[in-house]
Amino acid sequence: MQYRTISSIAAAVLLLTASLAVAADDDYPTRPVRMLAASAAGGNPDVMARLLSARLSEVLKSPFVVEDVPGVGGVIAANQTAAALADGYTLMLNDSGALAINIAINPAVKYRLKDFTPITALATLPTVLVIKPAVPAQNLAEFVALAKSKPNAMSYGSAGVGSIHQLTMIIFAQQAGFEMLHVPYRGGTGLVNGLLTGEVDAGWSGINNVLSLIRAGKLRALCISVLERDVSLPDVPTCVELGYKNFDVATMLGLQSSAGMPPAIVAKLQSAVAKILREPAMAERMRTLGIHIAENGTAAYARFMQEDLARYSKVVKEFHLQIK
């Protein structure tokens, strides 16, 4: 009889706990949510996080607070996210560099995809190769010829070691047959500032970070990193157009949390984000920034993350890449 009583109490406690958990998930969020942007201020994750957090705060009736966490191509933000409670109150908005690229290329990175809960893909981001005006090259062919004539004398910047900016230049330089000195910054904004001050000669940058500078003549655009020209820079050719066969390198912006986040919260966030991205004002704003809305289901994003890791692992192996 005593055993049955204890079992009944235990069952009741479990049922009550489950009921409270469901209720908590339904009420989510009941307090401010941290959204870690895996970039410096002005970087693509930061820009997207601020666009998204403003609308999420309105739609879900609770503050979504953006915190920029730059450094090591997103590793610092990813470490913080993986270590956070899986309660939906710490999210990370990152690009492919923070997870796929760093796992593939950086042996010091200890986290793996299993340490995160994928919520949704947000957007794909091509990059554009830009040079400072002082570089005596008017087009890509002249730039490549100049770089070949001065091995490691010219420099390029990136948003950090293991970032998409660095990987894109490594792949392009190997295909084009030149070597340049790598200067890593703490985010895309640092890269742009390095170009403007003349500290570095070139760099692959997210389009939104340099669009106004290209139009103002402060930076010179040479080519786009994907297979189609970008609507915001219609006069800038793709690398493929200029003879670099199959050159197609882009990054994906996505939203995730630490492993084990309740499915109900994942579904609530994914649904809210999908509706926001379909809003005409949001879609137009992203288009003008050179940000392309991606398929944003949770399952689709989980598959993409696995495919992204496989893609960059293959590139790292093929080109014998290593962090320097």
TANOR-V501874 format. One record per pair of residues at least 4 apart in sequence whose ideal C-beta (glycine too) atoms are under 8 Angstrom apart, sorted by the first residue. I is the first residue (numbers start at 1). J is the second residue. D is the distance in Angstrom with one decimal. If there is no record, write none. Layout:
# TANOR-V501874
I&J&D  I&J&D
This chain:
# TANOR-V501874
1&5&6.5  2&6&6.4  3&7&6.2  4&8&6.2  5&9&6.5  6&10&6.3  7&11&6.3  8&12&6.4  9&13&6.4  10&14&6.4  11&15&6.3  12&16&6.2  13&17&6.2  14&18&6.3  15&19&6.3  16&20&6.3  17&21&6.4  18&22&6.5  19&23&6.3  20&24&6.2  21&25&6.4  21&262&7.1  22&26&6.3  22&264&7.1  23&27&6.3  24&28&6.6  24&30&7.8  25&262&5.2  25&264&3.7  25&265&5.4  25&268&7.5  26&264&7.1  28&60&7.9  28&88&5.6  28&264&7.7  28&265&5.1  28&268&6.2  29&33&5.2  29&60&5.9  29&62&4.1  29&88&6.7  29&89&6.8  30&62&6.9  31&62&6.7  31&89&6.8  32&62&6.5  32&63&4.2  32&64&7.4  32&65&5.3  32&89&7.7  33&56&7.8  33&62&6.6  33&63&7.1  33&64&4.8  33&65&7.0  33&88&7.0  33&89&5.3  33&90&7.7  33&91&6.3  34&65&5.8  34&67&5.9  34&89&6.4  34&90&4.9  34&91&6.9  35&49&5.3  35&52&7.7  35&53&5.3  35&64&5.4  35&65&6.6  35&66&5.1  35&67&7.0  35&91&4.9  35&92&7.6  35&93&5.9  36&67&5.4  36&69&4.9  36&77&4.8  36&80&6.2  36&81&6.0  36&90&6.9  36&91&6.9  36&92&4.7  36&93&7.1  37&43&7.3  37&45&4.4  37&46&4.3  37&48&7.8  37&49&4.0  37&50&7.8  37&66&5.6  37&67&6.9  37&68&5.0  37&69&6.7  37&77&7.3  37&93&5.3  37&94&7.9  38&45&4.9  38&69&6.1  38&70&7.8  38&74&3.7  38&76&7.9  38&77&3.7  38&78&6.7  38&92&6.1  38&93&6.9  38&94&3.8  38&95&7.0  38&97&7.7  38&98&4.5  39&43&2.8  39&44&6.4  39&45&4.1  39&46&4.9  39&68&6.5  39&70&5.7  39&74&7.3  39&95&7.7  39&159&6.8  39&187&4.9  39&188&6.2  40&46&6.8  40&68&5.9  40&70&3.9  40&159&7.7  40&185&7.9  40&186&5.5  40&187&2.5  40&188&6.7  40&189&4.8  40&190&6.2  41&46&5.4  41&68&5.2  41&187&7.5  41&189&6.1  42&46&6.0  42&47&7.0  42&187&7.4  42&188&6.5  42&189&3.9  42&192&7.6  42&209&6.5  43&47&7.0  43&68&7.8  43&70&7.2  43&159&6.3  43&187&4.6  43&188&3.9  43&189&6.1  43&206&7.3  43&209&7.2  44&48&6.2  44&95&6.1  44&125&5.6  44&188&6.4  44&206&4.4  44&208&6.7  44&209&7.2  44&251&7.8  44&253&6.4  44&291&7.5  45&49&5.9  45&74&7.7  45&93&5.0  45&94&5.6  45&95&5.9  45&253&6.4  46&50&6.4  46&66&7.1  46&68&5.4  46&187&7.9  47&51&6.6  47&208&6.0  47&289&6.8  47&291&7.9  48&52&6.0  48&93&6.0  48&122&6.0  48&123&6.6  48&253&5.2  48&291&6.9  49&53&5.7  49&66&4.6  49&93&4.3  50&54&6.6  50&66&5.5  51&55&7.4  51&282&6.8  51&285&6.6  51&286&7.4  52&56&5.9  52&64&7.7  52&93&7.1  52&122&7.2  52&255&7.8  52&273&6.8  52&276&6.6  53&57&6.2  53&64&3.9  53&65&7.1  53&66&5.2  54&58&7.1  54&64&7.9  55&59&5.9  55&276&4.6  55&279&7.5  55&282&6.9  56&60&5.5  56&64&4.5  56&269&8.0  56&272&6.1  56&273&7.3  56&276&7.0  57&61&7.9  57&62&6.7  57&63&5.3  57&64&4.9  59&272&5.1  59&275&7.2  59&276&6.6  60&64&7.6  60&268&7.7  60&272&5.9  64&91&8.0  68&187&7.8  69&76&5.5  69&77&3.9  69&80&6.3  70&76&7.3  70&77&8.0  70&160&7.4  70&186&4.4  70&187&4.1  71&75&7.0  71&76&4.3  71&77&7.9  71&160&6.5  71&186&5.4  71&187&7.9  72&76&5.7  72&102&7.6  72&106&8.0  72&160&5.5  72&161&6.0  72&162&6.7  73&97&4.5  73&98&6.7  73&101&6.8  73&102&5.7  73&106&7.9  73&158&8.0  73&159&6.6  73&160&4.0  73&161&5.8  73&162&3.7  73&163&3.9  73&166&7.4  74&78&5.6  74&94&5.2  74&95&7.0  74&97&5.0  74&98&2.6  74&99&7.5  74&102&6.5  74&160&7.5  74&162&7.7  74&163&7.4  75&79&6.2  75&98&6.9  75&102&5.5  75&106&7.2  75&109&6.0  75&162&7.1  76&80&6.6  77&81&6.3  77&92&5.6  77&94&6.3  77&98&6.1  78&82&6.2  78&92&6.7  78&94&6.8  78&98&4.8  78&99&6.4  78&102&7.3  78&109&8.0  78&111&5.8  78&116&7.8  79&83&6.4  79&111&6.5  80&84&6.5  80&90&7.6  80&92&7.8  81&90&6.3  81&91&7.6  81&92&4.0  81&116&6.8  81&256&7.0  81&257&6.6  81&258&5.8  82&111&4.8  82&115&4.2  82&116&6.4  82&258&5.6  82&259&7.4  83&258&7.2  84&89&8.0  84&90&3.7  84&257&7.2  84&258&4.9  85&89&7.1  85&90&6.9  85&258&7.0  86&117&6.6  86&257&6.3  86&258&4.6  86&259&6.3  86&260&4.0  86&261&4.5  86&262&7.7  87&261&7.3  87&262&7.9  87&265&7.8  88&257&6.3  88&261&5.8  88&262&7.1  88&265&4.1  88&269&7.2  90&257&6.3  90&258&6.9  91&119&7.2  91&255&6.0  91&256&7.1  91&257&5.3  91&269&7.7  92&98&7.4  92&116&7.7  92&255&7.3  92&256&5.5  92&257&6.9  93&122&7.3  93&253&6.7  93&254&7.4  93&255&5.5  94&98&3.7  94&99&6.6  94&253&7.3  94&254&6.5  94&256&7.3  95&125&6.6  95&164&6.1  95&251&4.2  95&252&6.6  95&253&5.4  95&254&7.8  96&100&4.7  96&101&5.6  96&164&5.9  96&251&4.2  96&252&5.2  96&308&5.4  96&312&7.3  97&101&4.6  97&102&6.3  97&159&7.4  97&160&7.6  97&162&6.0  97&163&4.5  97&164&4.8  97&167&7.6  97&251&6.5  98&102&6.3  99&103&6.1  99&113&6.4  99&116&7.1  99&305&6.6  99&308&7.6  99&309&7.3  100&104&6.2  100&305&6.7  100&308&4.0  100&309&4.4  100&311&7.4  100&312&5.0  101&105&5.8  101&162&5.5  101&163&7.2  101&164&6.4  101&167&5.6  101&312&5.2  102&106&4.8  102&109&4.8  102&162&4.5  103&109&5.7  103&111&7.5  103&112&6.4  103&113&7.2  103&309&6.0  103&313&8.0  104&309&6.2  104&312&4.1  104&313&4.4  104&315&7.6  104&316&4.9  105&162&5.5  105&167&7.0  105&312&7.0  105&316&5.1  105&321&5.8  105&322&7.2  105&323&6.0  106&161&7.2  106&162&4.9  106&323&5.2  107&323&7.7  108&323&7.7  109&162&7.9  111&115&4.6  111&116&7.7  113&305&5.7  113&306&6.9  113&309&6.4  114&259&6.3  115&258&7.0  115&259&5.2  116&256&4.6  116&257&7.0  116&258&6.5  116&259&5.9  117&256&5.9  117&257&4.8  117&258&6.5  117&259&5.7  117&260&6.7  117&261&4.1  117&266&6.3  118&254&6.9  118&256&5.2  118&298&6.2  118&301&4.8  118&302&4.5  118&305&5.8  119&254&7.5  119&255&4.4  119&256&5.4  119&257&6.5  119&261&7.8  119&266&5.6  119&269&5.2  119&270&5.7  119&273&7.5  119&298&6.2  119&301&7.3  120&254&6.7  120&255&5.4  120&269&7.2  120&270&4.6  120&273&5.2  120&274&7.0  120&296&4.5  120&297&7.0  120&298&5.8  120&301&5.4  121&252&5.9  121&253&7.5  121&254&4.9  121&294&4.2  121&295&6.2  121&296&5.1  121&297&7.9  121&300&6.6  121&301&4.1  121&304&6.0  122&252&7.8  122&253&4.3  122&254&5.8  122&255&6.2  122&273&7.1  122&277&7.1  122&293&7.6  122&294&6.2  122&296&6.5  123&252&7.4  123&253&4.7  123&286&6.3  123&291&4.6  123&292&5.8  123&293&5.6  123&294&5.3  124&250&5.2  124&251&7.2  124&252&5.5  124&253&7.6  124&291&7.9  124&292&4.8  124&294&5.2  125&164&7.9  125&206&5.5  125&207&7.6  125&250&6.0  125&251&5.0  125&252&7.4  125&253&6.3  125&290&7.4  125&291&6.1  125&292&7.4  126&207&6.6  126&224&5.6  126&225&5.1  126&226&4.2  126&230&6.1  126&250&5.0  126&290&7.0  126&292&7.8  127&164&6.8  127&165&6.7  127&168&5.8  127&204&4.2  127&205&5.9  127&206&6.0  127&207&7.2  127&224&7.7  127&225&4.6  127&249&7.3  127&250&7.3  127&251&7.6  128&204&7.0  128&205&6.1  128&207&5.4  128&210&6.6  128&214&7.6  128&221&5.2  128&222&7.8  128&223&7.2  128&224&5.6  128&225&7.1  128&230&7.5  128&233&6.5  128&236&6.4  129&140&7.3  129&143&7.9  129&172&7.4  129&202&6.7  129&203&7.6  129&204&5.4  129&221&7.2  129&222&4.5  129&223&5.2  129&225&7.3  129&239&8.0  130&195&6.5  130&202&6.9  130&203&6.3  130&204&7.8  130&205&5.8  130&210&5.4  130&213&7.8  130&214&6.8  130&219&4.4  130&220&6.4  130&221&5.4  130&222&7.0  131&135&4.4  131&137&6.4  131&143&6.3  131&195&7.7  131&201&6.1  131&202&4.6  131&219&7.0  131&220&5.1  131&222&6.5  132&195&5.2  132&196&7.4  132&198&5.8  132&200&7.7  132&201&6.1  132&202&7.6  132&219&6.7  132&220&7.6  133&217&7.1  133&218&7.1  133&219&7.2  133&220&5.9  134&198&6.3  135&143&7.0  135&146&7.1  135&154&7.8  135&201&5.3  135&202&7.0  135&220&7.5  136&142&7.6  136&146&6.8  137&142&3.8  137&143&3.9  137&145&7.8  137&146&5.3  137&220&7.8  137&222&7.7  138&142&5.7  138&220&7.6  139&143&7.1  139&222&6.5  140&144&6.2  140&222&4.5  140&223&5.1  140&237&7.8  140&239&7.5  140&242&5.1  141&145&6.4  141&242&7.2  142&146&6.2  143&147&6.3  143&202&7.2  143&222&5.8  144&148&6.3  144&176&4.9  144&177&7.8  144&178&6.3  145&149&6.4  146&150&6.7  146&154&7.2  147&154&5.5  147&173&7.6  147&176&7.6  147&178&3.9  147&179&7.8  147&180&6.0  148&176&7.9  148&177&6.4  148&178&4.6  150&154&5.6  151&178&7.0  151&179&5.0  152&179&5.1  152&180&6.6  152&181&5.3  153&181&7.7  154&180&5.2  154&181&7.0  154&201&4.6  154&202&7.0  155&180&6.1  155&181&4.2  155&182&7.4  155&183&5.3  155&199&7.8  155&200&4.6  155&201&5.4  155&202&7.6  156&169&5.2  156&180&4.9  156&181&7.4  156&182&6.4  156&183&7.0  156&200&5.9  156&201&6.6  156&202&4.6  156&203&5.1  156&204&7.8  157&165&7.4  157&183&4.9  157&184&7.5  157&185&5.7  157&190&7.5  157&191&4.2  157&194&4.4  157&195&6.5  157&199&7.4  157&200&4.0  157&202&7.7  157&203&4.2  158&163&5.0  158&165&3.8  158&166&3.9  158&169&6.9  158&182&6.6  158&183&7.4  158&184&5.4  158&185&6.8  158&191&6.1  158&203&6.5  158&204&7.6  159&163&4.1  159&164&7.6  159&165&5.0  159&166&7.8  159&184&7.7  159&185&6.2  159&186&7.9  159&187&5.2  159&188&4.5  159&190&7.3  159&191&5.5  160&166&7.4  160&184&5.0  160&185&6.6  160&186&6.4  160&187&6.9  161&166&6.5  161&184&4.9  161&323&5.4  161&324&7.9  162&166&6.5  162&167&7.5  162&323&6.2  163&167&7.1  163&184&7.6  164&168&5.9  164&204&7.6  164&249&7.4  164&250&7.9  164&251&4.2  165&169&6.7  165&188&7.3  165&191&6.4  165&203&6.2  165&204&4.8  165&205&6.8  166&170&6.3  166&182&6.3  166&184&6.9  167&171&6.3  167&249&7.2  167&312&7.1  167&315&7.3  167&321&7.5  168&172&6.1  168&204&4.4  168&225&5.7  168&249&4.8  169&173&5.7  169&180&7.1  169&182&7.5  169&202&7.9  169&203&7.4  169&204&5.7  170&174&6.4  170&319&6.7  170&321&5.8  171&175&6.4  171&247&7.6  171&249&6.1  171&315&6.5  171&319&6.6  172&176&5.9  172&204&7.7  172&239&7.1  172&244&7.2  172&247&6.9  172&249&8.0  173&177&7.8  173&178&5.5  173&179&6.4  173&180&6.2  174&319&5.4  175&244&5.8  175&247&6.7  176&244&7.1  180&201&7.7  180&202&7.2  182&324&6.5  183&194&6.5  183&199&7.0  183&200&5.0  185&189&7.9  185&190&3.0  185&191&4.9  185&193&7.8  185&194&6.0  186&190&5.3  187&191&7.4  188&192&6.5  188&205&6.3  188&206&5.8  188&209&5.0  189&193&6.3  189&209&7.1  190&194&6.3  191&195&6.8  191&200&7.6  191&203&5.1  191&205&6.1  191&209&7.8  192&196&6.4  192&203&8.0  192&205&6.4  192&209&5.4  192&210&6.1  192&213&7.2  193&197&6.1  193&199&7.9  194&199&4.2  194&200&4.5  194&203&7.4  195&199&7.7  195&200&6.0  195&202&7.6  195&203&5.9  195&205&8.0  195&210&8.0  195&219&6.0  196&213&7.3  196&218&6.5  196&219&7.6  204&225&6.4  205&209&5.0  205&210&4.8  206&210&7.6  206&290&7.3  207&211&5.5  207&230&6.0  207&232&5.9  207&233&6.6  207&289&7.1  207&290&3.1  207&291&8.0  208&289&3.8  208&290&5.4  208&291&6.6  210&214&5.6  210&219&5.5  210&221&7.6  211&215&6.5  211&232&5.8  211&233&7.2  211&289&7.4  211&290&6.5  212&216&6.1  213&218&4.3  213&219&4.5  214&218&7.7  214&219&5.3  214&220&7.4  214&221&4.8  214&233&6.9  221&233&6.2  221&236&4.7  222&236&7.5  223&236&6.5  223&237&5.7  223&238&6.2  223&239&4.7  223&241&7.8  223&242&5.9  223&244&8.0  224&228&7.8  224&229&6.0  224&230&5.6  224&233&6.9  224&236&5.6  224&237&7.1  224&238&4.8  224&239&7.1  225&238&7.8  225&239&6.6  225&247&7.1  225&248&7.4  225&249&4.8  225&250&6.3  226&230&7.9  226&238&6.6  226&248&5.5  226&249&7.3  226&250&5.2  227&238&6.1  227&240&5.9  227&248&5.1  228&238&6.7  229&233&7.1  229&234&5.8  229&236&6.6  229&237&6.8  229&238&6.0  230&234&7.4  230&236&7.1  230&290&5.3  231&287&6.6  231&290&7.8  232&287&7.7  232&288&6.4  232&289&7.4  232&290&4.6  233&290&7.3  237&241&4.2  237&242&5.6  238&242&7.3  238&247&7.6  239&244&4.0  239&247&4.0  240&244&6.0  240&245&6.7  240&246&7.0  240&247&5.6  240&248&7.4  252&294&6.3  252&304&6.3  252&308&6.6  253&291&7.5  253&294&7.7  254&301&5.8  254&304&7.9  254&305&7.4  255&269&7.1  255&273&6.6  257&261&4.7  261&265&5.7  261&266&5.7  262&266&7.0  263&267&6.1  264&268&6.4  265&269&6.3  266&270&6.1  266&298&6.0  267&271&6.1  267&298&7.4  268&272&6.4  269&273&6.1  270&274&6.2  270&296&7.1  270&297&7.1  270&298&5.0  271&275&6.6  272&276&6.4  273&277&6.2  273&296&6.4  274&278&6.6  274&296&5.2  274&297&7.8  275&279&7.3  276&282&5.8  277&282&6.0  277&283&6.9  277&286&7.9  277&293&5.4  277&296&6.2  278&282&7.7  278&283&7.0  279&283&6.7  280&284&6.1  281&285&6.3  282&286&6.4  283&287&6.3  283&293&6.4  284&288&6.5  285&289&6.6  286&291&4.1  286&292&7.5  286&293&6.2  287&291&7.4  287&292&7.9  295&300&4.9  295&301&8.0  296&300&7.3  296&301&7.0  297&301&6.7  298&302&6.4  299&303&6.6  300&304&6.3  301&305&6.5  302&306&7.0  303&307&6.2  304&308&5.8  305&309&6.5  306&310&6.5  307&311&6.2  308&312&6.5  309&313&6.0  310&314&6.4  311&315&6.7  312&316&6.2  313&317&6.4  314&318&6.0  315&319&6.1  315&321&7.1  316&320&8.0  316&321&4.6
